[in-house]
Amino acid sequence: MLKKAPKLKSTVKTKAKGNINVRPASEAMIELVTLLFLNSLTEEAKAKAFEEKSATIRAQHVRAVAKVREVKPGIYVS
């Protein structure tokens, strides 16, 4: 298991259109947002596994909570 988040600077550079520079503060913010997302995803998957009386979080639990929700402009779903 990973102890820390992977460096996302190279991922951002490969996905971005054109030549961009990612500053250290931006890189840190990207990593923090990624960690927050993964944390919330695991918490929801844990709750889903508990609902199904499973002691282990399986891929089906993660897929169930990772479905994209429809978000309308100006309305944020938490």
DATA-V482486 format. One record per helix or strand of 2 or more residues. SS is the DSSP state (h for helix, s for strand). FROM is the first residue (numbers start at 0). TO is the last residue. If there is no record, write none. Layout:
ss->SS from->FROM to->TO
ss->SS from->FROM to->TO
This chain:
ss->h from->8 to->14
ss->h from->23 to->50
ss->h from->58 to->64
